[in-house]
């Protein structure tokens, strides 16, 4: 296993290894176009990132932070979700206050289609979800 400092960056994993796939982007979009976020219909590995607004009520739309959050959450488990065997990726987002959802679907040479994985940022506002 690589040390934490030697893990590839998310930009390396997504954009130097995988190619963009418009069909996967559409599947990611279809999973969030209603009021519910349901990635089960994607049929490929998929991950969701949800960002809670800050204490000042603003919501940053920072894709890099979303990807890095997902990468950090999966660093030591579910590693087959995102690795250098991935060949295609498609992502989309939805602003659904108070959440900002960022969803990626991807195809891996190792796993192919399999059950989804959903990663969410914990609710740090103290409000019930």
N, C-alpha and C positions, 0 to 999 in steps of 0.2 A: 504494500500500500504506500502511496506517495505521502509525504508529510503534508500538513495543511498548507504550508507555503509553496509546495510544488504542484498543487492541483491546478489543472488548466483553468483559465478564466472562462466565464460563461460566454463571452464573445468568441473565444476560440472554439468552444464546443458547438455553439449554434451556427456561427457564420463562416468558420473556416473548414468545418467538417460537414455539416448538413447543408442541403440546398433548400431554398424556399419552395413550397408546394402550395399552389392556389387552392387545390381541392381540400387539403388539410386546413387551410385558413378558413374555407367555407364551412367545414365541419365544426371547427371551433366556434365560428360565428353562429351557426345553427343551434349550438348548445346554449347560447345566451340571448337569443333574440326575443324570448318571452320574459315574463317577470321572474321566472325561476332560472337558476343556473344549474343545468343538468348535463354533465359531460359524458354520461353513460352512452349516449347515442353516437359518439364519435367513432367507437370501434377500433381505436388506435390508442397507444399510450397518450395520456393527456394530463396536464397539470393546471391548476387554477391558483392564482395569487389574488388575494383580496386585501386592499389597503384601507385602513381606517383613516379618517381625516385627523389632522393634528388638533391640538388643543385650541388653536385659533379658528378652527372650522374650515381651514383650507385643505384641499386634497391635491397632492402633487401627482402629476401624471408622468412618472419617471420609469420608463420601461427597463432601463439598466438596473435600477434598484430592485424592481420586481423580479427580474431574472436572477440577480445575485441573491435575493432572499430565498427563492426557490432552490438555487444551487446549494446554499448553506444548509437548508433544511434537509436536503438529500445527500449531503456529503458522506455520511456514514451508514445510510440505510437506503434501500430501494435504489441502489446505484445503477441497476440496469435501466432505470427510467430515462437517464440522460447520460450518454457516454459516446466515445468515439466510433461506435458501431452505428450510430444514428445517421441515416442518409437523407431524410427529408423532415422539414418542420413547417408548420403554418400556425400563426398566432393571430389573436384578435383581442379586443378589450371592450368593456362596457362600463359606463359610469352609471351606477345605481345607488345614489346617495343613501346612506353614508359610505358606501363601498365603491371602490374602483376594482373591477375584476379584470384580470389579465389571464388569458387561457392559451396554452400552446398544445397542439396535437403533433405527434411525430411518429415516424416509422423507423424502426431499428432493424438492422440486419440480424441481430441476435435473437430478438424476441418477436418481431412482427406485431400484429395486433394482439392486445391482451387487455385485461381489466384496467380501468382507469385508476389514477392516483390523484387525489385532490389535496392540495396544500393551501391552507388559509393562514393568514396572519392572525394571531390571537386578538381578541377584543380587549384593547388596553384602555377603553373608556370607562369600564366598570358597568356599563349598561348590559342588560340581558340581550342575548342574541336570539 
